Amino acid sequence: MNSTKIKVSKKRNVFLSNYLFFKFIFAHVSIIILGIESSCDDTAVSLCENGKILSNITASQSIHEQWGGVFPELASRAHQQNIIPVIDAAVKKSGKKLTDINAIAFTRGPGLIGSLLVGTSFAKGLSLALGVSLIEVNHIHAHILAHFIDASPTFPFLCLTVSGGHTQLVLVQSHNTFKIIGETIDDAAGEAFDKTAKMLGLPYPGGHLIDKYAQLGNAQAFKFAMPKAGGLNFSFSGLKTSVLYFLQKQEKLNPNFIAENLNDLCASIQHTIVEMLIANLEEAIKETGVKEIALSGGVSANSLLRKRFEETARKFQLACYIPKFEYCTDNAAMIAISGYFKYLEKEFSDLTVEPLARWK
């Protein structure tokens, strides 16, 4: 009886030793994701290893400036020209080789269909050539997950996502579970910045210029409409109309009105947009009872929005997260890290996947 116990004990110890050995080995296996972002007018590629960003390369397109907005056909052509050089640069900077990659993550949507087609098609071809997994990523979800590049928000948390095409309040319940509790019913906040900038005669993209001139102006100089959309939703089309009619009226009285009041106009417009965003954010905080909030999207680079966001966090005694500037605008690092979390959950796509211009 005693000898039997000893034999069983030895077998159990050998099994346990082997289990712990392989668990240690697999825990230290590198998971390398190559991320491709091509939703609009930036061709971006990033590599991440176990959630750490190794490289993040972006090729921006300047050709759209003369059109006062993104020209979809030109954007997709530029993606075709840029994608191979950008991938080559990102791989070289990472210190890895294409054969080291475990999966290709790409932006499936939302975005411009022509631009998305380039990234989707290339990702599918590259995954097939390398024999690695393919992972589709939602562009808006990726903006939210960009916070996990340098931080670790605790679930659930509330994220205000503000970009040129989207404005949403999202309750983030896990790396792959998102609930939209408020969104714009017409224009996005970023679009409102760019279109009012155009009314002021500023070049495209004008959002960052409004921010620049606003810092020299009086935010209380002019009052503009702050439409209510109901619930936690947003509406910015009424603001644009308010600014347009105001400028038309003032220019009839003084043709130099805009030039003479540019700083104050920029400050007043920026103040209006930001306060509309913060008002809904505060309501969402009260309704959800979250303990942490995050800010994401291209407009999160706006200096006043960042300031007011931090003030709101202090007001409600919440932890807050704002990404670095390089992770605010469209970038591939957010696609790569989103792909990493999906890889851990084995959420893979097949070669029949197609881009979605409108995808929530």
C-alpha positions in Angstrom: 0.0 0.0 0.0 2.8 2.4 0.9 4.7 1.7 -2.3 1.6 2.4 -4.4 1.1 5.7 -2.7 4.7 6.6 -3.4 4.3 5.7 -7.1 1.2 7.7 -7.5 2.8 10.6 -5.7 5.8 10.5 -8.0 3.6 10.5 -11.1 1.6 13.4 -9.8 4.7 15.4 -9.1 6.1 14.7 -12.6 2.7 15.7 -14.1 2.6 18.9 -12.0 6.2 19.8 -12.9 5.5 19.4 -16.6 2.3 21.4 -16.3 4.1 24.3 -14.5 7.0 24.1 -17.0 4.7 24.4 -20.1 2.6 27.0 -18.3 5.7 29.1 -17.8 6.9 28.6 -21.4 3.5 29.6 -22.9 3.2 32.6 -20.5 6.4 34.0 -22.0 5.6 33.3 -25.7 5.5 36.6 -27.6 2.3 37.5 -29.3 3.2 40.0 -32.1 0.4 41.8 -33.9 0.7 44.0 -37.0 -2.0 46.6 -37.1 -3.2 48.4 -40.3 -5.3 51.6 -40.1 -6.7 53.1 -43.4 -10.2 54.4 -42.5 -9.7 57.9 -43.8 -6.7 59.8 -45.1 -3.9 58.4 -43.0 -2.1 55.2 -43.9 -0.7 53.8 -40.6 1.0 50.6 -39.5 2.1 49.5 -36.1 3.6 46.4 -34.4 2.9 45.5 -30.8 4.4 42.6 -28.8 2.3 41.4 -25.8 0.5 44.7 -25.7 3.7 46.8 -25.9 4.0 49.1 -29.0 7.2 48.5 -30.9 6.6 50.9 -33.8 3.9 53.3 -35.0 4.3 54.8 -38.5 1.9 57.1 -40.2 1.9 58.6 -43.7 -0.4 61.6 -43.9 -2.0 62.9 -47.1 -1.7 66.6 -47.8 -3.5 66.6 -51.1 -6.9 67.1 -49.5 -6.0 70.6 -48.2 -6.8 72.2 -51.6 -10.3 70.6 -51.5 -11.2 71.8 -48.0 -11.9 68.2 -47.0 -11.0 64.6 -47.6 -11.5 63.6 -51.3 -12.4 59.9 -51.0 -11.0 58.8 -54.4 -7.7 60.5 -53.9 -7.5 59.1 -50.4 -7.9 55.5 -51.6 -5.3 56.0 -54.3 -2.8 57.4 -51.8 -3.3 54.4 -49.5 -2.4 52.1 -52.4 0.9 54.1 -52.9 1.7 54.3 -49.2 0.8 51.0 -47.6 3.8 48.9 -48.7 6.4 51.6 -47.7 4.7 52.2 -44.4 4.6 48.5 -43.5 8.2 48.2 -44.4 9.2 51.1 -42.2 7.1 49.9 -39.3 8.5 46.4 -39.4 12.1 47.7 -39.6 11.6 50.1 -36.7 10.1 47.3 -34.6 13.2 45.2 -34.9 11.1 42.2 -35.9 10.6 40.3 -39.2 7.3 39.7 -41.0 7.8 36.0 -40.2 7.6 36.8 -36.5 4.1 38.1 -36.7 1.2 36.1 -35.2 -1.7 38.0 -36.7 -2.7 40.9 -38.9 -5.2 43.3 -37.4 -7.0 45.8 -39.7 -9.6 48.5 -39.6 -12.8 47.0 -41.0 -14.9 50.2 -40.4 -16.3 52.7 -40.0 -14.7 55.0 -42.5 -14.4 55.7 -46.3 -15.2 52.6 -48.2 -12.4 53.0 -50.7 -9.8 53.6 -48.0 -11.1 50.7 -46.0 -10.9 48.4 -49.1 -7.2 49.1 -49.5 -6.4 48.2 -45.9 -8.8 45.2 -45.7 -7.5 43.7 -49.0 -3.9 44.1 -48.1 -4.4 42.6 -44.6 -6.2 39.6 -46.1 -3.4 39.1 -48.7 -0.7 39.4 -46.1 -2.3 37.0 -43.6 -2.7 34.5 -46.4 0.9 34.9 -47.6 2.3 34.5 -44.0 -0.2 31.9 -42.9 -1.2 33.9 -39.8 -4.6 34.9 -38.2 -6.7 37.8 -39.5 -8.4 40.1 -37.0 -11.0 42.8 -37.8 -11.1 45.9 -35.7 -13.8 48.6 -35.2 -12.1 52.0 -35.6 -14.1 53.6 -32.8 -13.5 50.8 -30.3 -9.8 51.0 -31.2 -9.8 54.7 -30.2 -11.1 53.6 -26.8 -8.6 50.8 -26.4 -5.7 53.2 -27.1 -5.9 54.0 -23.4 -4.4 50.6 -22.7 -1.2 51.4 -24.5 0.1 53.4 -21.5 -2.5 52.8 -18.8 -5.0 50.3 -17.4 -8.5 51.7 -16.8 -10.7 49.6 -14.6 -13.9 48.2 -16.1 -16.6 49.5 -16.4 -15.6 53.0 -17.4 -17.2 55.7 -19.4 -15.5 57.0 -22.6 -16.2 60.2 -24.4 -15.1 59.6 -28.0 -14.8 62.7 -30.1 -13.5 62.7 -33.7 -14.2 64.1 -37.1 -16.8 61.5 -37.9 -18.1 60.4 -34.6 -19.2 61.7 -31.2 -20.2 59.1 -28.7 -20.6 58.3 -25.0 -19.6 54.7 -24.6 -19.9 52.5 -21.5 -16.8 50.2 -21.7 -17.5 46.9 -19.9 -14.5 44.9 -21.2 -11.8 45.0 -23.8 -14.4 43.6 -26.3 -17.7 44.8 -24.9 -18.9 48.4 -25.6 -22.3 50.0 -25.1 -23.2 53.3 -26.8 -25.3 55.3 -24.4 -25.2 58.6 -26.3 -24.2 59.8 -29.8 -24.6 62.6 -32.3 -27.8 62.6 -34.3 -26.2 64.7 -37.1 -22.7 66.1 -37.3 -19.8 65.1 -35.2 -17.9 67.6 -33.0 -14.8 67.4 -35.1 -16.9 68.1 -38.2 -18.4 71.1 -36.4 -14.8 72.4 -35.7 -13.7 72.0 -39.3 -16.8 73.4 -40.9 -16.9 76.5 -38.7 -13.2 77.0 -39.3 -14.0 77.0 -43.0 -16.6 79.7 -42.4 -13.8 81.8 -40.8 -11.6 81.4 -43.8 -9.2 79.0 -42.2 -7.5 76.2 -44.2 -8.5 72.5 -43.9 -8.2 70.8 -41.4 -9.2 73.8 -39.3 -10.0 72.3 -35.9 -6.4 72.7 -34.5 -6.3 76.3 -35.8 -9.5 77.2 -33.9 -7.8 75.8 -30.8 -4.6 77.9 -31.6 -6.4 81.2 -32.1 -8.9 80.5 -29.3 -6.1 80.7 -26.7 -5.7 84.4 -27.6 -9.4 85.2 -27.5 -12.4 85.8 -25.2 -14.6 82.7 -25.0 -17.5 84.9 -23.7 -17.3 87.4 -26.6 -20.1 85.8 -28.7 -23.0 83.5 -27.9 -24.0 80.6 -30.2 -26.8 78.1 -30.2 -26.3 75.0 -28.0 -28.9 72.5 -29.4 -30.3 69.7 -27.3 -30.8 66.3 -28.9 -32.5 64.6 -26.0 -31.1 62.1 -23.5 -27.4 61.8 -23.8 -27.3 62.4 -27.5 -25.6 65.3 -29.3 -26.5 67.7 -32.1 -24.1 70.1 -33.8 -25.8 71.1 -37.0 -27.7 73.9 -35.2 -24.5 75.3 -33.9 -23.1 75.5 -37.5 -26.2 77.3 -38.7 -26.0 79.7 -35.8 -22.4 80.6 -36.6 -23.1 80.9 -40.3 -26.1 83.3 -39.9 -24.2 85.3 -37.3 -21.2 85.8 -39.6 -23.4 86.7 -42.6 -25.2 89.4 -40.5 -22.0 90.9 -39.1 -20.2 90.9 -42.4 -23.0 93.0 -44.0 -22.3 95.6 -41.3 -18.5 95.2 -41.4 -16.8 93.3 -44.2 -13.7 92.9 -42.0 -15.6 91.5 -39.0 -14.0 88.1 -39.1 -10.4 89.3 -39.5 -10.9 91.8 -36.7 -12.5 89.3 -34.3 -10.9 86.0 -35.3 -9.5 85.1 -31.9 -12.7 85.9 -30.1 -14.7 84.0 -32.7 -12.5 80.9 -32.4 -12.6 81.1 -28.6 -16.4 81.4 -28.5 -17.0 78.6 -31.0 -14.6 76.3 -29.2 -16.2 77.1 -25.8 -19.6 76.3 -27.2 -18.7 72.9 -28.6 -16.7 71.8 -25.6 -19.4 72.8 -23.1 -22.0 70.8 -25.1 -19.7 67.8 -24.8 -19.0 68.2 -21.1 -22.7 68.8 -20.3 -23.6 65.4 -21.7 -20.6 63.8 -20.1 -21.6 65.0 -16.7 -25.2 63.6 -17.2 -23.7 60.3 -18.2 -21.5 60.1 -15.1 -24.6 60.7 -12.9 -26.7 58.1 -14.7 -24.0 55.3 -14.8 -22.3 55.9 -11.5 -18.9 55.0 -13.0 -15.7 55.7 -11.1 -13.4 56.2 -14.1 -13.7 58.2 -17.3 -11.7 58.4 -20.5 -11.4 60.7 -23.5 -10.6 59.5 -27.0 -10.6 60.4 -30.7 -8.9 63.1 -32.7 -10.7 66.0 -31.0 -9.3 64.8 -27.6 -6.2 66.7 -28.7 -8.1 70.0 -28.2 -6.5 71.9 -25.3 -9.8 73.2 -23.8 -11.5 69.9 -24.0 -8.7 68.2 -22.2 -8.8 70.9 -19.5 -12.5 70.7 -19.0 -12.4 66.9 -19.0 -9.9 66.9 -16.2 -11.9 69.5 -14.3 -15.0 67.3 -14.6 -13.0 64.3 -13.2 -12.0 66.4 -10.2 -15.5 67.6 -9.7 -16.9 64.1 -9.5 -13.7 62.7 -7.9 -13.1 60.2 -10.7 -10.0 58.7 -12.2 -9.5 60.0 -15.7 -7.5 58.9 -18.7 -6.4 60.9 -21.8 -4.1 59.4 -24.4 -0.9 60.9 -25.6 -1.3 63.2 -28.6 0.2 60.5 -31.0 -2.6 58.1 -30.0 -5.4 60.7 -30.2 -5.7 61.0 -34.0 -6.0 58.1 -36.3 -3.1 55.7 -35.8 -2.3 52.0 -36.1 -1.0 51.5 -32.5 -4.7 51.5 -31.4 -5.5 48.9 -34.1 -2.6 46.7 -33.1 -3.4 46.7 -29.4 -7.1 46.1 -30.2 -6.0 43.1 -32.3 -3.9 41.9 -29.4 -6.9 41.8 -27.0 -9.0 40.0 -29.7 -6.1 37.5 -30.3 -6.2 36.6 -26.6 -10.0 35.9 -26.9 -9.4 34.0 -30.2 -11.7 36.4 -32.1 -10.5 35.9 -35.6 -11.9 36.7 -39.1 -11.9 34.7 -42.3 -11.0 35.7 -45.8 -14.6 36.5 -46.7 -14.6 39.5 -44.4 -15.5 42.8 -46.1 -15.2 46.5 -45.0 -18.1 48.3 -43.5 -18.3 52.0 -44.1 -20.9 52.3 -41.3 -20.2 50.1 -38.4 -21.1 50.8 -34.7 
